[in-house]
Amino acid sequence: MANPQIEEGYVRIATEIQDAFCRTRIPGEERQVLDVIIRKTYGWNKCEDAISLSQFAEMTGIVKTHIPRAIKGLIAKNMISVTKKGNGVTNIGYSNTQVFKFNKNYEE
């Protein structure tokens, strides 16, 4: 039986933002990806974080190849921004880290 306790961690989010979520229709996979971004940023008291497609897949259960579509939808809705950092070549190929940030200005 699940027994979550606030002492074991929580995600702090402004009531104003939560109220905006209540008024906003966000399709399923997009909402799951958005929840991961909020968890990996606000949940660790950060504004942005590098999140791999593998992390999104593990946390959401979404097939890895479907995640970019959800990310593009969130970008189109101006709910998140994504920047690429790094352009080095690793021993397994080209590497670009995507850094995700939630846009807290819900009026945009």
C-alpha positions in Angstrom: 0.0 0.0 0.0 1.3 3.4 -0.9 1.9 5.7 2.0 3.5 9.0 0.8 4.7 11.4 3.4 5.6 15.0 2.9 8.7 14.5 5.0 10.1 12.3 2.2 10.0 15.1 -0.3 7.6 17.2 -2.2 7.4 19.6 -5.1 6.7 23.2 -4.1 4.7 25.1 -6.7 2.9 28.4 -6.5 -0.9 28.2 -6.1 -1.2 30.7 -8.9 0.6 28.3 -11.3 -1.5 25.3 -10.1 -4.7 27.3 -10.6 -3.5 28.0 -14.2 -3.0 24.3 -14.7 -6.6 23.7 -13.7 -7.7 26.1 -16.5 -5.4 24.7 -19.2 -6.0 21.6 -21.3 -2.7 19.7 -21.7 -2.8 16.5 -23.7 -1.8 13.3 -21.8 1.8 12.7 -22.9 2.6 16.5 -22.9 1.3 16.7 -19.3 3.4 13.7 -18.3 6.5 15.3 -19.8 5.7 18.6 -18.2 5.3 16.9 -14.8 8.8 15.4 -15.2 10.3 18.8 -16.0 8.6 20.3 -12.9 9.7 17.4 -10.8 13.3 17.6 -12.0 13.5 21.4 -11.6 11.2 22.7 -8.9 11.5 19.4 -7.0 15.2 20.1 -6.6 14.8 23.9 -6.2 16.3 24.6 -9.6 15.1 26.7 -12.5 16.3 24.4 -15.2 17.8 20.9 -15.6 19.4 18.7 -18.2 17.0 15.8 -18.7 17.7 12.9 -21.1 15.0 11.2 -23.2 15.8 8.0 -21.2 14.9 9.8 -18.0 11.6 11.0 -19.5 10.9 7.5 -20.7 11.7 5.9 -17.3 9.7 8.4 -15.3 6.6 8.4 -17.6 6.5 5.0 -19.2 6.2 6.8 -22.6 8.0 5.2 -25.5 11.3 7.1 -25.9 10.6 7.9 -29.6 7.3 9.6 -28.7 8.8 12.0 -26.1 10.1 14.6 -28.7 6.6 15.0 -30.0 5.4 15.9 -26.5 8.3 18.3 -26.0 7.5 20.0 -29.3 3.9 20.4 -28.2 4.9 22.0 -24.9 7.3 24.4 -26.7 4.6 25.4 -29.2 2.3 26.2 -26.2 5.2 28.2 -24.7 5.0 26.2 -21.5 8.7 25.2 -21.6 11.9 26.3 -23.2 14.7 24.0 -24.3 18.4 25.0 -24.8 21.1 22.7 -26.1 24.4 22.8 -24.3 27.6 21.1 -25.4 28.6 20.0 -28.9 31.3 17.5 -28.1 31.8 14.2 -29.7 31.8 11.3 -27.2 33.0 7.7 -27.8 29.5 6.8 -28.8 28.8 9.7 -31.1 27.6 13.3 -31.1 26.4 14.6 -27.8 24.1 17.5 -27.1 22.5 18.0 -23.7 19.0 19.4 -23.7 18.3 21.7 -20.7 14.6 22.2 -19.9 13.0 25.1 -18.1 9.3 25.6 -17.2 7.8 28.9 -18.2 6.1 30.1 -15.1 4.6 33.1 -16.9 1.3 31.3 -17.6 -0.1 34.4 -19.4 2.3 33.7 -22.3 
